[in-house]
Amino acid sequence: MNSVRIFVAPAVLALTALAAGLIGQGTAFAASAEKGKAAYIQYGCWQCHGFDGQGSVTSNGKVLARTPLPLDAFIAFVRTTNGQMPPYRPPVLTDEALADMYAYLQSLPQPKSASDIPLLGEVRSQ
Amino acid sequence: MPKKDPSIKLDRRKFLAAAAVAGATGAVKPAMAATAAAPQAQLRLPSALPPNAHVAAAETGTPQMPSSNEGRPGSDFMVDVIKTLDIKYLPANPASSFRGIHESLIDYGKNTMPEFLTCMHEESAVGMCHGYFKATGKPLMTLVHGVVGLQHSTMAVYNAWCDRVPVLIMGGNDLDAAHRAPGVPTFHSAQDINAIVRDYTKWDDTPVSPQHFAQSFVRMYKIATTPPYGPVMMALDGGLQTEPIREDGDKLYIPKFFPAAPPQGDSGAVKEAARLLANAEQPVIVVDRVARTPEGVTRLIALAELLQAPVVDQGNRMNFPNTHYLARPASVIRDADVIIGMELSDYWNTVNGFIDNGDEGIGRNVTKIKPGTKLISISSVDLITKSNYQDFQRFQSIDVSMPGDAEATLPSLIEAIKAALPNDRKDAIAKRGQSIRDAHVKGLAATKQAAAVAWDASPISTARLVTELYAQIRDLDWSLVSTAGNTSNWANRLWPIEKHHQWLGASGGYGVGYGAPASVGAALGNRDLGRFSVSIQSDGDLMYAPGVLWTAVRHKIPLLAVMHNNRGYHQEVMHLQRLASFRDRVVNIGKDLGPIGTSIMNPDIEYHKLAESMGWWAKGPIVDPGDLGPAIREAVAVVKTGQPALVNVQTQPR
């Protein structure tokens, strides 16, 4: 089971907690990639970002697989996004579930290099 | 006198002729008969004498008629007219309201030019015409049943209208309320059947004589094929089809068709546009339906290279090779100081954006360009704006607006720019081109790396889907006839699209159900031109009218359909998720993956079996990406033999 303990930076959490109506300092989540995958599907993240976090240009879904964003920034974005992605607020999606999702996204395999995929060498070259 | 046959339907022209005869013969007797029969009634009703038996029979009975075999049927002449216009096929679903012309087409006309193709839905028939035109540049005609058949066809007509594609539609009707058959044929008749499509056709008519038909058919062909192209409609009266032609001195004639020259932008406006473009620091060219023909691509390349300006191809036609170093994504417009938009579907949405993410779920507008950016437009659609349906989109103020055909205007614009280019700007323009070339190369590398993410995933990624497909067709003269559904534009991003027929664009009106019939229609055209047709076929689109699969087999139309089977109406999946999030609710997905009402699963549809049942070679479901290439390879071999083949692939959502 992919389970990691993830700490959210207090300052960022304070912002998100404020928005969420939560009080929390130094909150720690026992994040589960397995639960995170289930939540990722249940809450519809796959719809724009793909089941494997590969993203989609036409859904404006960014690549999420092994996202370089820290967890706190990840949560803050989900709470406050005002771009094409709708915000998910705590009554709908808890910080704990988001931490689980984050663990799932970090557990996804590192994408191959395009140069290691022969078929991608056969598509357009210019 | 011909023997009277009461089973012969009396059309209104015969009725009028017979009634006139009956009236003349009956005029002598009524007063005398009335006087003898009812002196008391005469007292009570002195001004309205009842008819005698002869007159009553003439008014209410079936008049004596000439033989129905006298003269040639009107619909034979109609076929003569149609044959002058080089229309190769006529996809249609059969119907009684056009039985007259149907019989003439297949017997008198020997079922050639046009050849009748059996369709299972009027929407499929119009969709086939739509796809065929985009593959060949030649319009087709279709016949639809009165009222209900036309109603079936309407979404496809709207797609053709929005996509600026000529389709010749003839709808059977029977205007003569006194003589058409009661019951079903009367349910399927109307005063004005054309009304339902009038808002999204260029022109329509209801001819009332054979000569009127000849004029109107040639006229409708000319209107449909003059840019901006569009569908046209003709109501075809049942009586007019079946009535024998009796020429009263004037010989029937068929007007000769001469194509009209496309409208061009005003010469003064062209000069002003040229001045702005020649002096711009960062000009950007945005195109949507510029290249009506392959020549349009050549002209656009000449314009782009003259200016060394990036080209953003919005993709409703193959306008510009994506392998050209000046092909760039839409994001480049943010740096533009002059933008020329040509044949854009939506200029406002090109230079502005709508973010569906405001308070209470109400979207907000944002601009995508710098203040002061000059905007130029060439659009033939400005010449045919209608009122009801909102395909004209939001209003955008334009600095130099030229209602006219862009492809036809390009030569004069290019010459005007050459004349306006200051000599001291030529080095700067060349330098601009080099920086765009560098960005193009970097962009391609990033695109390939994005395609590598989730390469081995199951369900199969859309990037993997289109890459595996390309590997199997790359050495053929391929034509991507449709990408119904959404595969993140991977084909446009990864395949070298350099020929006009390699990319045929989308539906126009975003009416779902376009992909399957348009693919079959385009494949029909490509078959005759020796090209290999491939479609990326989405699940929801196919299920609107899957009977078109049978039409492909019945008429030996080779097509490789690779399913983008994401098991949902994915656009709607996201809409519900969005609304639920705005409302702080967890969307109810029931036992599916997507919100209730949006999934196409439980059970999964076995598209391969559906296709097999109608005679296709088919394989699936493919869920392991490792199985995909071999399955497509098999399918390609089948299609090369002249048959259609389908590979059912379970895919990621987009």
Chai-1 contact restraints between the chains, C-beta under 6 A:
chainA,res_idxA,chainB,res_idxB,connection_type,confidence,min_distance_angstrom,max_distance_angstrom,comment,restraint_id
A,G44,B,Q577,contact,1.0,0.0,6.0,A-B,restraint_1
A,Q47,B,V573,contact,1.0,0.0,6.0,A-B,restraint_2
A,Q47,B,M574,contact,1.0,0.0,6.0,A-B,restraint_3
A,Q47,B,Q577,contact,1.0,0.0,6.0,A-B,restraint_4
A,Q47,B,P653,contact,1.0,0.0,6.0,A-B,restraint_5
A,G50,B,Q652,contact,1.0,0.0,6.0,A-B,restraint_6
A,F51,B,Q652,contact,1.0,0.0,6.0,A-B,restraint_7
A,D52,B,A454,contact,1.0,0.0,6.0,A-B,restraint_8
A,D52,B,A457,contact,1.0,0.0,6.0,A-B,restraint_9
A,Q54,B,V453,contact,1.0,0.0,6.0,A-B,restraint_10
A,Q54,B,A454,contact,1.0,0.0,6.0,A-B,restraint_11
A,Q54,B,S461,contact,1.0,0.0,6.0,A-B,restraint_12
A,S56,B,S488,contact,1.0,0.0,6.0,A-B,restraint_13
A,S56,B,R654,contact,1.0,0.0,6.0,A-B,restraint_14
A,V57,B,S488,contact,1.0,0.0,6.0,A-B,restraint_15
A,T58,B,N486,contact,1.0,0.0,6.0,A-B,restraint_16
A,T58,B,S488,contact,1.0,0.0,6.0,A-B,restraint_17
A,T58,B,R654,contact,1.0,0.0,6.0,A-B,restraint_18
A,S59,B,R654,contact,1.0,0.0,6.0,A-B,restraint_19
A,V63,B,V453,contact,1.0,0.0,6.0,A-B,restraint_20
A,A65,B,V453,contact,1.0,0.0,6.0,A-B,restraint_21
A,N82,B,N357,contact,1.0,0.0,6.0,A-B,restraint_22
A,P86,B,N357,contact,1.0,0.0,6.0,A-B,restraint_23
A,P86,B,R578,contact,1.0,0.0,6.0,A-B,restraint_24
A,P86,B,S581,contact,1.0,0.0,6.0,A-B,restraint_25
A,P86,B,F582,contact,1.0,0.0,6.0,A-B,restraint_26
A,Y88,B,S581,contact,1.0,0.0,6.0,A-B,restraint_27
A,R89,B,D584,contact,1.0,0.0,6.0,A-B,restraint_28
A,P91,B,D584,contact,1.0,0.0,6.0,A-B,restraint_29
A,V92,B,D584,contact,1.0,0.0,6.0,A-B,restraint_30
A,V92,B,V586,contact,1.0,0.0,6.0,A-B,restraint_31
A,P111,B,A452,contact,1.0,0.0,6.0,A-B,restraint_32
A,P111,B,V453,contact,1.0,0.0,6.0,A-B,restraint_33
A,K112,B,A452,contact,1.0,0.0,6.0,A-B,restraint_34
A,K112,B,W455,contact,1.0,0.0,6.0,A-B,restraint_35
A,A114,B,K448,contact,1.0,0.0,6.0,A-B,restraint_36
A,A114,B,Q449,contact,1.0,0.0,6.0,A-B,restraint_37
A,A114,B,A452,contact,1.0,0.0,6.0,A-B,restraint_38
A,I117,B,A452,contact,1.0,0.0,6.0,A-B,restraint_39
A,L119,B,T467,contact,1.0,0.0,6.0,A-B,restraint_40
A,L119,B,A471,contact,1.0,0.0,6.0,A-B,restraint_41
A,L120,B,K448,contact,1.0,0.0,6.0,A-B,restraint_42
A,E122,B,A471,contact,1.0,0.0,6.0,A-B,restraint_43
A,V123,B,Y470,contact,1.0,0.0,6.0,A-B,restraint_44
A,V123,B,L494,contact,1.0,0.0,6.0,A-B,restraint_45
A,R124,B,T323,contact,1.0,0.0,6.0,A-B,restraint_46
A,R124,B,P496,contact,1.0,0.0,6.0,A-B,restraint_47
A,Q126,B,T323,contact,1.0,0.0,6.0,A-B,restraint_48
